[in-house]
Amino acid sequence: MKDYVVILLQRLQTGWRPRGDEIDMRTRQRRMSTWRFDVDLLSYPDDTEVSGWARAEKLIGRANGGRMTWTGEILWIDAELRWALCEDGFWWLDGS
């Protein structure tokens, strides 16, 4: 994980409420709408019942332009579900 992502994660864990202009410019920021939590079933290839017990580790939804997209693994997510820091960057969440 990049050092600036680790620093951002540590800030979020203190309860800091981010704004777009306060996030290190090296961290990619994107917006996702009509999203939901998702399980990466490819991580459990030998278990056919995994969807009943596996923890959600990603988000799936519509990115800019309306195309479906998935995030990287969730590192930290807002309790009010307004944003998430994932392995692939920072996501602003609109309407789940």
N, C-alpha and C positions, 0 to 999 in steps of 0.2 A: 504494500500500500504506500502511496506517495506521502511524503512527510507533511505536505500542506493538507492532505485529507485527514491524517492523524490529528493534526492540530485542530482542524474544524470539528472532528468527532469529539475531541476532549472539551472544546468550548460548548458544544451542544449538550454534553453530559452534565455540565454545570447548571443547566437550566436557561442558558442564553437563548434568546429568541432572535433568529436571524432575519436580516433584510438582505435583499439582493445585492445592494451596493456595499455590504459589509463582508461578503464572502470573497475569499482570495480569488483573484481573477483567473488563476490556473485551474480552478475547480469548475468543471462544465456544469452550467445550470440549464435545465429544461423544464418544460411544463407538461403535465399529463392530466387528461380528463377522462371521465367515465372509467375509472380504474377500479381494480380489486386486488386482493392478495392472491398470490399464485404459488404453487408448489412445483418445483423442478422435478418431474417424475423421472427424468433421465438419470437423476442421482440415485435412484432406487430401482435399477433394472430388473431385479429378481423378485420383487415383492409386488404382487398384483393388488394388494389391499392398502397400499401406501397412502392413498388419498384420504383414508379415514383417520390417519394418525399423524402424518407428517406435518411439520410446522411450515407455515408459509415463509418463504425466504426471499421472494421477489414480488414485484408489482407488475401487473399487466394492464394496459389501457391504451388510450389514444394520445399520441404525441402531436406536436405541431403539424398541421396539414391533414390531420385525421387518420393517419396510418396507425395500425396496431403496433405496439412495441412492448418490450419487456425491459425491466431494469436489471442491473446486477444485484448481487445479494444485498439485502437491507442491512445497513450498519446501525442506523438510528432513525427513529420515526417520531414525529410530533404526536403527543397524546391526543391532540385535536384533529389529527390526520390532515394537516395542511401542507406538510412537506416531509421529505424523507431524504436522508443521506444514504446513498447506495454505492457499491463498488465502482459503478460507472459514472458517478457524479451526484449532483444535488438536484432533486426533483421537487417542483412546486406542484401540489396536488389540487385539482379542481373537481369537485363533485364525484363522489364514489358511487 
